[in-house]
Every structure is written in C-alpha cells, then in structure tokens.
Amino acid sequence: MPKRILQGIVTSSANEKTITVSVERRFTHPILKKTIRKSKKYRAHDDSNGCKVGDMVKIQECAPKSKNKRWELLS
C-alpha cells in the first residue's frame, strides 16, 4: 500500500527534531454546495532541524517514531 504524502505549512518547530505541520483541505459541502476549508495538524520528524515556521513542506507517512509522530519530512 502506498504511503500518503501531504503538503502543508509549518506552524511550530519548537521541539527537537519535530515540526508541527498544518494541512488544509477544501471540499464542497454536499447540501449547501459551498466550499469549506478544514485544517488538521500533524507532528512530523525533522532529523536535520532545518525547517522554520512558515515553510511549505511535504510530509510522508512512516512507522511510529514516538507517541504522536507518524509522519516524516520529505522536502
């Protein structure tokens, strides 16, 4: 099964080797026919500590690295 790849914006890089990425998705409401924006935050492993707040990054699913980290930084 292929690993999911998501694109989002870094909202926090305060922790060591960890970034928080906010991923936004847009979809049309089935009844209202209005475009809705929903966002979700993911914790991702950043081995090099190279990301800063506001960077656009891609993250990929991986085996669990800690209690909350199930994603790793691609680029």
C-alpha positions in Angstrom: 0.0 0.0 0.0 1.5 3.4 -1.0 2.4 5.9 1.7 0.3 9.1 1.9 2.1 12.4 1.1 0.6 15.6 2.4 1.6 19.2 1.8 1.2 21.9 4.4 2.7 24.9 6.3 5.0 24.5 9.4 3.3 26.1 12.4 5.8 25.1 15.1 9.4 23.9 15.2 10.0 24.5 19.0 10.7 20.8 19.8 13.9 19.0 19.0 13.7 17.1 15.6 9.9 17.6 15.5 7.8 20.0 13.4 4.0 20.6 13.5 2.5 20.9 10.1 -0.9 22.3 9.4 -2.6 20.7 6.3 -5.6 22.4 4.8 -8.2 20.5 2.7 -11.0 22.1 0.6 -14.2 20.3 -0.3 -17.7 21.2 -1.4 -20.5 20.7 1.2 -22.9 18.1 -0.1 -26.0 20.0 0.8 -25.0 23.7 0.9 -22.8 23.4 -2.2 -20.4 25.8 -0.5 -16.6 25.3 -0.5 -15.4 24.6 3.1 -11.8 24.8 4.4 -10.7 22.4 7.1 -7.3 22.1 8.6 -5.6 19.4 10.6 -2.2 19.4 12.4 0.3 16.6 12.1 3.5 16.1 14.0 6.4 15.1 11.7 10.0 14.0 12.3 12.6 16.5 11.0 16.0 14.9 11.5 18.1 17.9 10.5 16.1 20.6 12.3 16.1 22.6 9.1 12.5 23.8 9.0 11.3 27.2 10.2 7.8 28.4 10.9 6.0 29.4 7.7 7.9 27.0 5.4 5.8 25.0 2.9 6.8 21.3 3.3 5.8 17.8 2.2 5.4 15.0 4.7 5.1 11.3 4.3 3.6 8.5 6.4 6.0 6.3 8.3 6.2 3.8 11.1 5.5 5.4 14.6 8.6 7.3 15.8 7.0 8.4 19.1 3.6 8.7 20.8 2.4 11.4 18.4 4.8 11.2 15.4 3.7 9.1 12.5 5.0 11.3 9.7 8.4 12.3 8.4 9.7 15.2 6.4 10.2 14.8 2.7 11.1 18.2 1.5 
